[in-house]
Amino acid sequence: MKIKIQIDQIRLEPETIDWDLSNAPIIIGRDKKCDLVLDPFDTGCSRKHCTIKLVNNSPMIFNHGKNGTFVNDVEVNEDGRRLYL
């Protein structure tokens, strides 16, 4: 399943990428080992901030950061959040 992800960061321009979740989940964070690397100076983002992966053939986002992950201004809880495409 291919998805398009738009990341809005405070100091940088919005970034949009295409990702095929059928092959692997996408890990997002400040760490250079992440699939999508965020602004390294944005302390509101964790080194490993969140993961998007397929669960029962539906894309889900899971928060790993201490500051929370938000989708359309709604915080993702510990159980993750289904993404509607």
WODA-V446627 format. One record per helix or strand of 3 or more residues. SS is the DSSP state (H for helix, E for strand). FROM is the first residue (numbers start at 0). TO is the last residue. Records with the same first field share a line. If there is no record, write none. Layout:
# WODA-V446627
SS->FROM-TO + FROM-TO
This chain:
# WODA-V446627
E->1-6 + 14-19 + 25-28 + 49-54 + 57-62
